[in-house]
């Protein structure tokens, strides 16, 4: 999942070298944390949160393939 989300987030950011995607795996839940530069946080969240909701849908679909649940957060 990290291998797919990281390039997508880097494509959205002005400073792609500062994008970090951390993935924590639990028994039934995947927690994905995206860290970025302060100026890129708004680009990852998008207007009214639409971009981050799309990223969450993508992560959820990937996790559902394995019978898991995904939680995606853009860290400060």
PDB file of N, H, CA, C and O in Angstrom:
ATOM      1  N   UNK A   1       0.828  -1.183   0.000  1.00  0.00           N
ATOM      2  CA  UNK A   1       0.000   0.000   0.000  1.00  0.00           C
ATOM      3  C   UNK A   1       0.877   1.252   0.000  1.00  0.00           C
ATOM      4  O   UNK A   1       0.581   2.229  -0.688  1.00  0.00           O
ATOM      5  N   UNK A   2       1.942   1.211   0.768  1.00  0.00           N
ATOM      6  H   UNK A   2       2.182   0.417   1.327  1.00  0.00           H
ATOM      7  CA  UNK A   2       2.855   2.358   0.844  1.00  0.00           C
ATOM      8  C   UNK A   2       3.484   2.642  -0.514  1.00  0.00           C
ATOM      9  O   UNK A   2       3.688   3.800  -0.878  1.00  0.00           O
ATOM     10  N   UNK A   3       3.790   1.590  -1.259  1.00  0.00           N
ATOM     11  H   UNK A   3       3.624   0.649  -0.964  1.00  0.00           H
ATOM     12  CA  UNK A   3       4.432   1.750  -2.563  1.00  0.00           C
ATOM     13  C   UNK A   3       3.525   2.454  -3.562  1.00  0.00           C
ATOM     14  O   UNK A   3       4.018   3.073  -4.505  1.00  0.00           O
ATOM     15  N   UNK A   4       2.227   2.376  -3.377  1.00  0.00           N
ATOM     16  H   UNK A   4       1.827   1.873  -2.611  1.00  0.00           H
ATOM     17  CA  UNK A   4       1.296   3.052  -4.271  1.00  0.00           C
ATOM     18  C   UNK A   4       0.998   4.479  -3.806  1.00  0.00           C
ATOM     19  O   UNK A   4       0.932   5.397  -4.624  1.00  0.00           O
ATOM     20  N   UNK A   5       0.820   4.665  -2.513  1.00  0.00           N
ATOM     21  H   UNK A   5       0.873   3.919  -1.849  1.00  0.00           H
ATOM     22  CA  UNK A   5       0.436   5.979  -1.996  1.00  0.00           C
ATOM     23  C   UNK A   5       1.574   7.000  -2.037  1.00  0.00           C
ATOM     24  O   UNK A   5       1.333   8.185  -2.268  1.00  0.00           O
ATOM     25  N   UNK A   6       2.791   6.557  -1.817  1.00  0.00           N
ATOM     26  H   UNK A   6       2.987   5.595  -1.628  1.00  0.00           H
ATOM     27  CA  UNK A   6       3.918   7.499  -1.781  1.00  0.00           C
ATOM     28  C   UNK A   6       4.112   8.232  -3.113  1.00  0.00           C
ATOM     29  O   UNK A   6       4.232   9.457  -3.094  1.00  0.00           O
ATOM     30  N   UNK A   7       4.149   7.557  -4.264  1.00  0.00           N
ATOM     31  H   UNK A   7       4.051   6.562  -4.279  1.00  0.00           H
ATOM     32  CA  UNK A   7       4.310   8.302  -5.524  1.00  0.00           C
ATOM     33  C   UNK A   7       3.120   9.203  -5.845  1.00  0.00           C
ATOM     34  O   UNK A   7       3.289  10.255  -6.461  1.00  0.00           O
ATOM     35  N   UNK A   8       1.926   8.803  -5.437  1.00  0.00           N
ATOM     36  H   UNK A   8       1.788   7.948  -4.936  1.00  0.00           H
ATOM     37  CA  UNK A   8       0.749   9.646  -5.677  1.00  0.00           C
ATOM     38  C   UNK A   8       0.877  10.935  -4.875  1.00  0.00           C
ATOM     39  O   UNK A   8       0.631  12.020  -5.401  1.00  0.00           O
ATOM     40  N   UNK A   9       1.256  10.824  -3.620  1.00  0.00           N
ATOM     41  H   UNK A   9       1.456   9.942  -3.193  1.00  0.00           H
ATOM     42  CA  UNK A   9       1.429  12.014  -2.770  1.00  0.00           C
ATOM     43  C   UNK A   9       2.577  12.881  -3.263  1.00  0.00           C
ATOM     44  O   UNK A   9       2.489  14.108  -3.211  1.00  0.00           O
ATOM     45  N   UNK A  10       3.650  12.264  -3.740  1.00  0.00           N
ATOM     46  H   UNK A  10       3.722  11.267  -3.782  1.00  0.00           H
ATOM     47  CA  UNK A  10       4.775  13.030  -4.262  1.00  0.00           C
ATOM     48  C   UNK A  10       4.382  13.800  -5.516  1.00  0.00           C
ATOM     49  O   UNK A  10       4.876  14.905  -5.744  1.00  0.00           O
ATOM     50  N   UNK A  11       3.511  13.236  -6.320  1.00  0.00           N
ATOM     51  H   UNK A  11       3.111  12.338  -6.135  1.00  0.00           H
ATOM     52  CA  UNK A  11       3.056  13.930  -7.527  1.00  0.00           C
ATOM     53  C   UNK A  11       2.212  15.155  -7.181  1.00  0.00           C
ATOM     54  O   UNK A  11       2.186  16.120  -7.946  1.00  0.00           O
ATOM     55  N   UNK A  12       1.533  15.130  -6.058  1.00  0.00           N
ATOM     56  H   UNK A  12       1.554  14.346  -5.437  1.00  0.00           H
ATOM     57  CA  UNK A  12       0.688  16.254  -5.649  1.00  0.00           C
ATOM     58  C   UNK A  12       1.487  17.379  -4.987  1.00  0.00           C
ATOM     59  O   UNK A  12       1.047  18.529  -4.986  1.00  0.00           O
ATOM     60  N   UNK A  13       2.641  17.062  -4.431  1.00  0.00           N
ATOM     61  H   UNK A  13       2.998  16.127  -4.432  1.00  0.00           H
ATOM     62  CA  UNK A  13       3.395  18.009  -3.611  1.00  0.00           C
ATOM     63  C   UNK A  13       4.369  18.858  -4.424  1.00  0.00           C
ATOM     64  O   UNK A  13       4.852  18.442  -5.477  1.00  0.00           O
ATOM     65  N   UNK A  14       4.648  20.066  -3.905  1.00  0.00           N
ATOM     66  H   UNK A  14       4.255  20.404  -3.050  1.00  0.00           H
ATOM     67  CA  UNK A  14       5.666  20.935  -4.495  1.00  0.00           C
ATOM     68  C   UNK A  14       7.068  20.490  -4.069  1.00  0.00           C
ATOM     69  O   UNK A  14       8.039  20.693  -4.798  1.00  0.00           O
ATOM     70  N   UNK A  15       7.163  19.887  -2.892  1.00  0.00           N
ATOM     71  H   UNK A  15       6.374  19.722  -2.300  1.00  0.00           H
ATOM     72  CA  UNK A  15       8.436  19.402  -2.373  1.00  0.00           C
ATOM     73  C   UNK A  15       8.333  17.877  -2.159  1.00  0.00           C
ATOM     74  O   UNK A  15       8.216  17.417  -1.024  1.00  0.00           O
ATOM     75  N   UNK A  16       8.377  17.107  -3.245  1.00  0.00           N
ATOM     76  H   UNK A  16       8.473  17.481  -4.168  1.00  0.00           H
ATOM     77  CA  UNK A  16       8.145  15.663  -3.130  1.00  0.00           C
ATOM     78  C   UNK A  16       9.203  14.924  -2.318  1.00  0.00           C
ATOM     79  O   UNK A  16       8.933  13.836  -1.809  1.00  0.00           O
ATOM     80  N   UNK A  17      10.388  15.483  -2.188  1.00  0.00           N
ATOM     81  H   UNK A  17      10.608  16.367  -2.601  1.00  0.00           H
ATOM     82  CA  UNK A  17      11.437  14.808  -1.432  1.00  0.00           C
ATOM     83  C   UNK A  17      11.124  14.794   0.065  1.00  0.00           C
ATOM     84  O   UNK A  17      11.728  14.018   0.804  1.00  0.00           O
ATOM     85  N   UNK A  18      10.196  15.632   0.529  1.00  0.00           N
ATOM     86  H   UNK A  18       9.705  16.263  -0.071  1.00  0.00           H
ATOM     87  CA  UNK A  18       9.855  15.685   1.949  1.00  0.00           C
ATOM     88  C   UNK A  18       8.646  14.829   2.304  1.00  0.00           C
ATOM     89  O   UNK A  18       8.239  14.798   3.465  1.00  0.00           O
ATOM     90  N   UNK A  19       8.071  14.144   1.345  1.00  0.00           N
ATOM     91  H   UNK A  19       8.402  14.169   0.402  1.00  0.00           H
ATOM     92  CA  UNK A  19       6.928  13.264   1.615  1.00  0.00           C
ATOM     93  C   UNK A  19       7.428  11.988   2.277  1.00  0.00           C
ATOM     94  O   UNK A  19       8.341  11.333   1.774  1.00  0.00           O
ATOM     95  N   UNK A  20       6.828  11.644   3.398  1.00  0.00           N
ATOM     96  H   UNK A  20       6.086  12.175   3.807  1.00  0.00           H
ATOM     97  CA  UNK A  20       7.139  10.402   4.100  1.00  0.00           C
ATOM     98  C   UNK A  20       5.821   9.683   4.387  1.00  0.00           C
ATOM     99  O   UNK A  20       4.903  10.269   4.960  1.00  0.00           O
ATOM    100  N   UNK A  21       5.733   8.440   3.998  1.00  0.00           N
ATOM    101  H   UNK A  21       6.479   7.964   3.532  1.00  0.00           H
ATOM    102  CA  UNK A  21       4.540   7.632   4.252  1.00  0.00           C
ATOM    103  C   UNK A  21       4.939   6.508   5.199  1.00  0.00           C
ATOM    104  O   UNK A  21       5.752   5.650   4.855  1.00  0.00           O
ATOM    105  N   UNK A  22       4.358   6.523   6.395  1.00  0.00           N
ATOM    106  H   UNK A  22       3.698   7.220   6.675  1.00  0.00           H
ATOM    107  CA  UNK A  22       4.606   5.483   7.390  1.00  0.00           C
ATOM    108  C   UNK A  22       3.384   4.592   7.470  1.00  0.00           C
ATOM    109  O   UNK A  22       2.253   5.078   7.486  1.00  0.00           O
ATOM    110  N   UNK A  23       3.608   3.293   7.519  1.00  0.00           N
ATOM    111  H   UNK A  23       4.527   2.898   7.506  1.00  0.00           H
ATOM    112  CA  UNK A  23       2.512   2.341   7.585  1.00  0.00           C
ATOM    113  C   UNK A  23       2.688   1.455   8.809  1.00  0.00           C
ATOM    114  O   UNK A  23       3.708   0.783   8.965  1.00  0.00           O
ATOM    115  N   UNK A  24       1.684   1.466   9.668  1.00  0.00           N
ATOM    116  H   UNK A  24       0.856   2.012   9.540  1.00  0.00           H
ATOM    117  CA  UNK A  24       1.672   0.611  10.850  1.00  0.00           C
ATOM    118  C   UNK A  24       0.613  -0.462  10.618  1.00  0.00           C
ATOM    119  O   UNK A  24      -0.526  -0.163  10.256  1.00  0.00           O
ATOM    120  N   UNK A  25       1.003  -1.697  10.828  1.00  0.00           N
ATOM    121  H   UNK A  25       1.928  -1.939  11.122  1.00  0.00           H
ATOM    122  CA  UNK A  25       0.095  -2.802  10.566  1.00  0.00           C
ATOM    123  C   UNK A  25      -0.344  -3.434  11.874  1.00  0.00           C
ATOM    124  O   UNK A  25       0.479  -3.876  12.676  1.00  0.00           O
ATOM    125  N   UNK A  26      -1.659  -3.468  12.076  1.00  0.00           N
ATOM    126  H   UNK A  26      -2.327  -3.109  11.424  1.00  0.00           H
ATOM    127  CA  UNK A  26      -2.232  -4.151  13.233  1.00  0.00           C
ATOM    128  C   UNK A  26      -2.827  -5.473  12.784  1.00  0.00           C
ATOM    129  O   UNK A  26      -2.575  -5.932  11.670  1.00  0.00           O
ATOM    130  N   UNK A  27      -3.609  -6.074  13.647  1.00  0.00           N
ATOM    131  H   UNK A  27      -3.813  -5.701  14.552  1.00  0.00           H
ATOM    132  CA  UNK A  27      -4.193  -7.365  13.297  1.00  0.00           C
ATOM    133  C   UNK A  27      -5.235  -7.240  12.199  1.00  0.00           C
ATOM    134  O   UNK A  27      -5.298  -8.080  11.301  1.00  0.00           O
ATOM    135  N   UNK A  28      -6.066  -6.179  12.266  1.00  0.00           N
ATOM    136  H   UNK A  28      -6.014  -5.497  12.996  1.00  0.00           H
ATOM    137  CA  UNK A  28      -7.086  -6.007  11.239  1.00  0.00           C
ATOM    138  C   UNK A  28      -7.119  -4.588  10.663  1.00  0.00           C
ATOM    139  O   UNK A  28      -7.987  -4.261   9.853  1.00  0.00           O
ATOM    140  N   UNK A  29      -6.176  -3.756  11.084  1.00  0.00           N
ATOM    141  H   UNK A  29      -5.471  -4.022  11.742  1.00  0.00           H
ATOM    142  CA  UNK A  29      -6.179  -2.357  10.664  1.00  0.00           C
ATOM    143  C   UNK A  29      -4.803  -1.924  10.177  1.00  0.00           C
ATOM    144  O   UNK A  29      -3.779  -2.275  10.764  1.00  0.00           O
ATOM    145  N   UNK A  30      -4.800  -1.160   9.100  1.00  0.00           N
ATOM    146  H   UNK A  30      -5.631  -0.875   8.623  1.00  0.00           H
ATOM    147  CA  UNK A  30      -3.585  -0.520   8.583  1.00  0.00           C
ATOM    148  C   UNK A  30      -3.701   0.969   8.900  1.00  0.00           C
ATOM    149  O   UNK A  30      -4.694   1.604   8.547  1.00  0.00           O
ATOM    150  N   UNK A  31      -2.705   1.517   9.555  1.00  0.00           N
ATOM    151  H   UNK A  31      -1.898   1.001   9.842  1.00  0.00           H
ATOM    152  CA  UNK A  31      -2.678   2.952   9.829  1.00  0.00           C
ATOM    153  C   UNK A  31      -1.596   3.555   8.949  1.00  0.00           C
ATOM    154  O   UNK A  31      -0.424   3.191   9.047  1.00  0.00           O
ATOM    155  N   UNK A  32      -2.002   4.482   8.090  1.00  0.00           N
ATOM    156  H   UNK A  32      -2.954   4.777   8.010  1.00  0.00           H
ATOM    157  CA  UNK A  32      -1.075   5.129   7.163  1.00  0.00           C
ATOM    158  C   UNK A  32      -0.972   6.589   7.573  1.00  0.00           C
ATOM    159  O   UNK A  32      -1.974   7.299   7.656  1.00  0.00           O
ATOM    160  N   UNK A  33       0.255   7.024   7.829  1.00  0.00           N
ATOM    161  H   UNK A  33       1.070   6.448   7.761  1.00  0.00           H
ATOM    162  CA  UNK A  33       0.507   8.404   8.227  1.00  0.00           C
ATOM    163  C   UNK A  33       1.362   9.060   7.145  1.00  0.00           C
ATOM    164  O   UNK A  33       2.422   8.549   6.787  1.00  0.00           O
ATOM    165  N   UNK A  34       0.896  10.188   6.632  1.00  0.00           N
ATOM    166  H   UNK A  34       0.035  10.604   6.923  1.00  0.00           H
ATOM    167  CA  UNK A  34       1.620  10.913   5.596  1.00  0.00           C
ATOM    168  C   UNK A  34       2.175  12.190   6.216  1.00  0.00           C
ATOM    169  O   UNK A  34       1.430  13.001   6.765  1.00  0.00           O
ATOM    170  N   UNK A  35       3.477  12.356   6.124  1.00  0.00           N
ATOM    171  H   UNK A  35       4.083  11.697   5.679  1.00  0.00           H
ATOM    172  CA  UNK A  35       4.146  13.572   6.605  1.00  0.00           C
ATOM    173  C   UNK A  35       4.673  14.327   5.393  1.00  0.00           C
ATOM    174  O   UNK A  35       5.181  13.734   4.441  1.00  0.00           O
ATOM    175  N   UNK A  36       4.541  15.655   5.451  1.00  0.00           N
ATOM    176  H   UNK A  36       4.128  16.137   6.225  1.00  0.00           H
ATOM    177  CA  UNK A  36       4.979  16.477   4.324  1.00  0.00           C
ATOM    178  C   UNK A  36       5.385  17.854   4.834  1.00  0.00           C
ATOM    179  O   UNK A  36       5.248  18.159   6.019  1.00  0.00           O
ATOM    180  N   UNK A  37       5.884  18.677   3.922  1.00  0.00           N
ATOM    181  H   UNK A  37       5.995  18.429   2.959  1.00  0.00           H
ATOM    182  CA  UNK A  37       6.227  20.058   4.260  1.00  0.00           C
ATOM    183  C   UNK A  37       4.936  20.817   4.578  1.00  0.00           C
ATOM    184  O   UNK A  37       3.857  20.461   4.103  1.00  0.00           O
ATOM    185  N   UNK A  38       5.068  21.873   5.394  1.00  0.00           N
ATOM    186  H   UNK A  38       5.944  22.163   5.780  1.00  0.00           H
ATOM    187  CA  UNK A  38       3.880  22.639   5.792  1.00  0.00           C
ATOM    188  C   UNK A  38       3.101  23.181   4.598  1.00  0.00           C
ATOM    189  O   UNK A  38       1.870  23.179   4.610  1.00  0.00           O
ATOM    190  N   UNK A  39       3.798  23.641   3.577  1.00  0.00           N
ATOM    191  H   UNK A  39       4.798  23.642   3.567  1.00  0.00           H
ATOM    192  CA  UNK A  39       3.128  24.210   2.409  1.00  0.00           C
ATOM    193  C   UNK A  39       2.398  23.179   1.568  1.00  0.00           C
ATOM    194  O   UNK A  39       1.484  23.529   0.821  1.00  0.00           O
ATOM    195  N   UNK A  40       2.780  21.921   1.676  1.00  0.00           N
ATOM    196  H   UNK A  40       3.522  21.636   2.284  1.00  0.00           H
ATOM    197  CA  UNK A  40       2.154  20.872   0.879  1.00  0.00           C
ATOM    198  C   UNK A  40       0.962  20.219   1.577  1.00  0.00           C
ATOM    199  O   UNK A  40       0.203  19.482   0.948  1.00  0.00           O
ATOM    200  N   UNK A  41       0.799  20.479   2.847  1.00  0.00           N
ATOM    201  H   UNK A  41       1.416  21.078   3.358  1.00  0.00           H
ATOM    202  CA  UNK A  41      -0.302  19.855   3.585  1.00  0.00           C
ATOM    203  C   UNK A  41      -1.655  20.208   2.965  1.00  0.00           C
ATOM    204  O   UNK A  41      -2.532  19.353   2.843  1.00  0.00           O
ATOM    205  N   UNK A  42      -1.815  21.457   2.580  1.00  0.00           N
ATOM    206  H   UNK A  42      -1.103  22.152   2.679  1.00  0.00           H
ATOM    207  CA  UNK A  42      -3.064  21.885   1.963  1.00  0.00           C
ATOM    208  C   UNK A  42      -3.316  21.219   0.625  1.00  0.00           C
ATOM    209  O   UNK A  42      -4.463  20.956   0.263  1.00  0.00           O
ATOM    210  N   UNK A  43      -2.254  20.947  -0.106  1.00  0.00           N
ATOM    211  H   UNK A  43      -1.323  21.161   0.188  1.00  0.00           H
ATOM    212  CA  UNK A  43      -2.402  20.272  -1.398  1.00  0.00           C
ATOM    213  C   UNK A  43      -2.824  18.826  -1.220  1.00  0.00           C
ATOM    214  O   UNK A  43      -3.597  18.297  -2.019  1.00  0.00           O
ATOM    215  N   UNK A  44      -2.317  18.184  -0.170  1.00  0.00           N
ATOM    216  H   UNK A  44      -1.689  18.614   0.479  1.00  0.00           H
ATOM    217  CA  UNK A  44      -2.709  16.797   0.083  1.00  0.00           C
ATOM    218  C   UNK A  44      -4.134  16.704   0.622  1.00  0.00           C
ATOM    219  O   UNK A  44      -4.841  15.732   0.353  1.00  0.00           O
ATOM    220  N   UNK A  45      -4.546  17.697   1.368  1.00  0.00           N
ATOM    221  H   UNK A  45      -3.972  18.486   1.586  1.00  0.00           H
ATOM    222  CA  UNK A  45      -5.914  17.691   1.894  1.00  0.00           C
ATOM    223  C   UNK A  45      -6.897  18.085   0.800  1.00  0.00           C
ATOM    224  O   UNK A  45      -7.959  17.474   0.672  1.00  0.00           O
ATOM    225  N   UNK A  46      -6.557  19.093   0.015  1.00  0.00           N
ATOM    226  H   UNK A  46      -5.695  19.589   0.118  1.00  0.00           H
ATOM    227  CA  UNK A  46      -7.400  19.507  -1.105  1.00  0.00           C
ATOM    228  C   UNK A  46      -8.557  20.390  -0.673  1.00  0.00           C
ATOM    229  O   UNK A  46      -8.795  20.605   0.516  1.00  0.00           O
ATOM    230  N   UNK A  47      -9.254  20.885  -1.652  1.00  0.00           N
ATOM    231  H   UNK A  47      -9.061  20.710  -2.617  1.00  0.00           H
ATOM    232  CA  UNK A  47     -10.382  21.770  -1.398  1.00  0.00           C
ATOM    233  C   UNK A  47     -11.511  20.982  -0.740  1.00  0.00           C
ATOM    234  O   UNK A  47     -11.989  19.985  -1.281  1.00  0.00           O
ATOM    235  N   UNK A  48     -11.926  21.447   0.432  1.00  0.00           N
ATOM    236  H   UNK A  48     -11.538  22.258   0.871  1.00  0.00           H
ATOM    237  CA  UNK A  48     -12.959  20.777   1.231  1.00  0.00           C
ATOM    238  C   UNK A  48     -12.607  19.328   1.560  1.00  0.00           C
ATOM    239  O   UNK A  48     -13.505  18.530   1.827  1.00  0.00           O
ATOM    240  N   UNK A  49     -11.326  18.970   1.548  1.00  0.00           N
ATOM    241  H   UNK A  49     -10.596  19.618   1.331  1.00  0.00           H
ATOM    242  CA  UNK A  49     -10.895  17.633   1.924  1.00  0.00           C
ATOM    243  C   UNK A  49     -11.112  16.571   0.867  1.00  0.00           C
ATOM    244  O   UNK A  49     -11.059  15.377   1.165  1.00  0.00           O
ATOM    245  N   UNK A  50     -11.354  16.986  -0.354  1.00  0.00           N
ATOM    246  H   UNK A  50     -11.398  17.955  -0.596  1.00  0.00           H
ATOM    247  CA  UNK A  50     -11.666  16.015  -1.412  1.00  0.00           C
ATOM    248  C   UNK A  50     -10.477  15.134  -1.776  1.00  0.00           C
ATOM    249  O   UNK A  50     -10.641  13.938  -2.016  1.00  0.00           O
ATOM    250  N   UNK A  51      -9.286  15.714  -1.819  1.00  0.00           N
ATOM    251  H   UNK A  51      -9.153  16.686  -1.624  1.00  0.00           H
ATOM    252  CA  UNK A  51      -8.103  14.926  -2.201  1.00  0.00           C
ATOM    253  C   UNK A  51      -7.782  13.878  -1.150  1.00  0.00           C
ATOM    254  O   UNK A  51      -7.517  12.725  -1.490  1.00  0.00           O
ATOM    255  N   UNK A  52      -7.802  14.259   0.121  1.00  0.00           N
ATOM    256  H   UNK A  52      -8.017  15.196   0.397  1.00  0.00           H
ATOM    257  CA  UNK A  52      -7.501  13.297   1.173  1.00  0.00           C
ATOM    258  C   UNK A  52      -8.595  12.224   1.244  1.00  0.00           C
ATOM    259  O   UNK A  52      -8.298  11.075   1.573  1.00  0.00           O
ATOM    260  N   UNK A  53      -9.821  12.563   0.952  1.00  0.00           N
ATOM    261  H   UNK A  53     -10.063  13.496   0.685  1.00  0.00           H
ATOM    262  CA  UNK A  53     -10.888  11.559   0.927  1.00  0.00           C
ATOM    263  C   UNK A  53     -10.660  10.557  -0.202  1.00  0.00           C
ATOM    264  O   UNK A  53     -10.946   9.370  -0.048  1.00  0.00           O
ATOM    265  N   UNK A  54     -10.149  11.028  -1.326  1.00  0.00           N
ATOM    266  H   UNK A  54      -9.916  11.993  -1.451  1.00  0.00           H
ATOM    267  CA  UNK A  54      -9.820  10.114  -2.428  1.00  0.00           C
ATOM    268  C   UNK A  54      -8.669   9.196  -2.045  1.00  0.00           C
ATOM    269  O   UNK A  54      -8.682   8.007  -2.366  1.00  0.00           O
ATOM    270  N   UNK A  55      -7.675   9.747  -1.361  1.00  0.00           N
ATOM    271  H   UNK A  55      -7.663  10.713  -1.101  1.00  0.00           H
ATOM    272  CA  UNK A  55      -6.559   8.923  -0.888  1.00  0.00           C
ATOM    273  C   UNK A  55      -7.047   7.887   0.126  1.00  0.00           C
ATOM    274  O   UNK A  55      -6.579   6.748   0.132  1.00  0.00           O
ATOM    275  N   UNK A  56      -7.984   8.285   0.976  1.00  0.00           N
ATOM    276  H   UNK A  56      -8.365   9.209   0.971  1.00  0.00           H
ATOM    277  CA  UNK A  56      -8.550   7.339   1.952  1.00  0.00           C
ATOM    278  C   UNK A  56      -9.340   6.237   1.256  1.00  0.00           C
ATOM    279  O   UNK A  56      -9.284   5.076   1.660  1.00  0.00           O
ATOM    280  N   UNK A  57     -10.070   6.599   0.218  1.00  0.00           N
ATOM    281  H   UNK A  57     -10.116   7.542  -0.111  1.00  0.00           H
ATOM    282  CA  UNK A  57     -10.819   5.590  -0.534  1.00  0.00           C
ATOM    283  C   UNK A  57      -9.875   4.595  -1.203  1.00  0.00           C
ATOM    284  O   UNK A  57     -10.136   3.392  -1.219  1.00  0.00           O
ATOM    285  N   UNK A  58      -8.784   5.105  -1.751  1.00  0.00           N
ATOM    286  H   UNK A  58      -8.572   6.082  -1.737  1.00  0.00           H
ATOM    287  CA  UNK A  58      -7.783   4.242  -2.383  1.00  0.00           C
ATOM    288  C   UNK A  58      -7.152   3.305  -1.353  1.00  0.00           C
ATOM    289  O   UNK A  58      -7.013   2.108  -1.603  1.00  0.00           O
ATOM    290  N   UNK A  59      -6.774   3.845  -0.205  1.00  0.00           N
ATOM    291  H   UNK A  59      -6.887   4.818  -0.001  1.00  0.00           H
ATOM    292  CA  UNK A  59      -6.185   3.022   0.858  1.00  0.00           C
ATOM    293  C   UNK A  59      -7.197   1.999   1.364  1.00  0.00           C
ATOM    294  O   UNK A  59      -6.842   0.851   1.630  1.00  0.00           O
ATOM    295  N   UNK A  60      -8.446   2.409   1.495  1.00  0.00           N
ATOM    296  H   UNK A  60      -8.735   3.342   1.279  1.00  0.00           H
ATOM    297  CA  UNK A  60      -9.487   1.491   1.959  1.00  0.00           C
ATOM    298  C   UNK A  60      -9.720   0.345   0.998  1.00  0.00           C
ATOM    299  O   UNK A  60      -9.927  -0.793   1.419  1.00  0.00           O
ATOM    300  N   UNK A  61      -9.689   0.641  -0.298  1.00  0.00           N
ATOM    301  H   UNK A  61      -9.521   1.566  -0.640  1.00  0.00           H
ATOM    302  CA  UNK A  61      -9.872  -0.405  -1.300  1.00  0.00           C
ATOM    303  C   UNK A  61      -8.704  -1.391  -1.287  1.00  0.00           C
ATOM    304  O   UNK A  61      -8.903  -2.599  -1.417  1.00  0.00           O
ATOM    305  N   UNK A  62      -7.495  -0.874  -1.131  1.00  0.00           N
ATOM    306  H   UNK A  62      -7.333   0.107  -1.026  1.00  0.00           H
ATOM    307  CA  UNK A  62      -6.326  -1.753  -1.068  1.00  0.00           C
ATOM    308  C   UNK A  62      -6.357  -2.634   0.187  1.00  0.00           C
ATOM    309  O   UNK A  62      -5.995  -3.809   0.132  1.00  0.00           O
ATOM    310  N   UNK A  63      -6.783  -2.069   1.298  1.00  0.00           N
ATOM    311  H   UNK A  63      -7.077  -1.114   1.342  1.00  0.00           H
ATOM    312  CA  UNK A  63      -6.841  -2.841   2.541  1.00  0.00           C
ATOM    313  C   UNK A  63      -7.971  -3.869   2.492  1.00  0.00           C
ATOM    314  O   UNK A  63      -7.822  -4.974   3.013  1.00  0.00           O
ATOM    315  N   UNK A  64      -9.089  -3.519   1.877  1.00  0.00           N
ATOM    316  H   UNK A  64      -9.210  -2.621   1.454  1.00  0.00           H
ATOM    317  CA  UNK A  64     -10.230  -4.428   1.802  1.00  0.00           C
ATOM    318  C   UNK A  64      -9.901  -5.682   1.004  1.00  0.00           C
ATOM    319  O   UNK A  64     -10.483  -6.744   1.224  1.00  0.00           O
ATOM    320  N   UNK A  65      -8.968  -5.547   0.083  1.00  0.00           N
ATOM    321  H   UNK A  65      -8.495  -4.684  -0.096  1.00  0.00           H
ATOM    322  CA  UNK A  65      -8.528  -6.710  -0.687  1.00  0.00           C
ATOM    323  C   UNK A  65      -8.001  -7.815   0.221  1.00  0.00           C
ATOM    324  O   UNK A  65      -8.141  -9.000  -0.082  1.00  0.00           O
ATOM    325  N   UNK A  66      -7.392  -7.416   1.337  1.00  0.00           N
ATOM    326  H   UNK A  66      -7.278  -6.454   1.583  1.00  0.00           H
ATOM    327  CA  UNK A  66      -6.828  -8.363   2.291  1.00  0.00           C
ATOM    328  C   UNK A  66      -7.732  -8.578   3.507  1.00  0.00           C
ATOM    329  O   UNK A  66      -7.323  -9.202   4.487  1.00  0.00           O
ATOM    330  N   UNK A  67      -8.967  -8.058   3.439  1.00  0.00           N
ATOM    331  H   UNK A  67      -9.299  -7.552   2.643  1.00  0.00           H
ATOM    332  CA  UNK A  67      -9.887  -8.205   4.558  1.00  0.00           C
ATOM    333  C   UNK A  67      -9.529  -7.331   5.743  1.00  0.00           C
ATOM    334  O   UNK A  67      -9.816  -7.686   6.886  1.00  0.00           O
ATOM    335  N   UNK A  68      -8.906  -6.195   5.482  1.00  0.00           N
ATOM    336  H   UNK A  68      -8.673  -5.908   4.553  1.00  0.00           H
ATOM    337  CA  UNK A  68      -8.474  -5.292   6.533  1.00  0.00           C
ATOM    338  C   UNK A  68      -9.194  -3.955   6.405  1.00  0.00           C
ATOM    339  O   UNK A  68      -9.993  -3.757   5.490  1.00  0.00           O
ATOM    340  N   UNK A  69      -8.909  -3.054   7.315  1.00  0.00           N
ATOM    341  H   UNK A  69      -8.260  -3.215   8.058  1.00  0.00           H
ATOM    342  CA  UNK A  69      -9.442  -1.712   7.334  1.00  0.00           C
ATOM    343  C   UNK A  69      -8.270  -0.736   7.302  1.00  0.00           C
ATOM    344  O   UNK A  69      -7.216  -1.024   7.869  1.00  0.00           O
ATOM    345  N   UNK A  70      -8.434   0.401   6.655  1.00  0.00           N
ATOM    346  H   UNK A  70      -9.290   0.635   6.194  1.00  0.00           H
ATOM    347  CA  UNK A  70      -7.355   1.381   6.559  1.00  0.00           C
ATOM    348  C   UNK A  70      -7.765   2.714   7.168  1.00  0.00           C
ATOM    349  O   UNK A  70      -8.896   3.170   7.002  1.00  0.00           O
ATOM    350  N   UNK A  71      -6.828   3.326   7.872  1.00  0.00           N
ATOM    351  H   UNK A  71      -5.909   2.955   8.006  1.00  0.00           H
ATOM    352  CA  UNK A  71      -7.006   4.667   8.422  1.00  0.00           C
ATOM    353  C   UNK A  71      -5.848   5.496   7.885  1.00  0.00           C
ATOM    354  O   UNK A  71      -4.684   5.160   8.102  1.00  0.00           O
ATOM    355  N   UNK A  72      -6.170   6.585   7.183  1.00  0.00           N
ATOM    356  H   UNK A  72      -7.116   6.858   7.007  1.00  0.00           H
ATOM    357  CA  UNK A  72      -5.139   7.438   6.596  1.00  0.00           C
ATOM    358  C   UNK A  72      -5.210   8.807   7.240  1.00  0.00           C
ATOM    359  O   UNK A  72      -6.287   9.392   7.353  1.00  0.00           O
ATOM    360  N   UNK A  73      -4.048   9.324   7.668  1.00  0.00           N
ATOM    361  H   UNK A  73      -3.173   8.849   7.576  1.00  0.00           H
ATOM    362  CA  UNK A  73      -3.966  10.631   8.306  1.00  0.00           C
ATOM    363  C   UNK A  73      -2.846  11.443   7.681  1.00  0.00           C
ATOM    364  O   UNK A  73      -1.793  10.903   7.340  1.00  0.00           O
ATOM    365  N   UNK A  74      -3.074  12.734   7.531  1.00  0.00           N
ATOM    366  H   UNK A  74      -3.929  13.172   7.808  1.00  0.00           H
ATOM    367  CA  UNK A  74      -2.019  13.656   7.112  1.00  0.00           C
ATOM    368  C   UNK A  74      -1.515  14.318   8.396  1.00  0.00           C
ATOM    369  O   UNK A  74      -2.223  15.115   9.010  1.00  0.00           O
ATOM    370  N   UNK A  75      -0.293  13.982   8.793  1.00  0.00           N
ATOM    371  H   UNK A  75       0.282  13.334   8.293  1.00  0.00           H
ATOM    372  CA  UNK A  75       0.263  14.446  10.060  1.00  0.00           C
ATOM    373  C   UNK A  75       0.748  15.890   9.963  1.00  0.00           C
ATOM    374  O   UNK A  75       1.107  16.368   8.887  1.00  0.00           O
ATOM    375  N   UNK A  76       0.752  16.567  11.097  1.00  0.00           N
ATOM    376  H   UNK A  76       0.461  16.179  11.971  1.00  0.00           H
ATOM    377  CA  UNK A  76       1.227  17.944  11.142  1.00  0.00           C
ATOM    378  C   UNK A  76       2.691  18.010  11.450  1.00  0.00           C
ATOM    379  O   UNK A  76       3.257  19.101  11.527  1.00  0.00           O
TER     380      UNK A  76
END
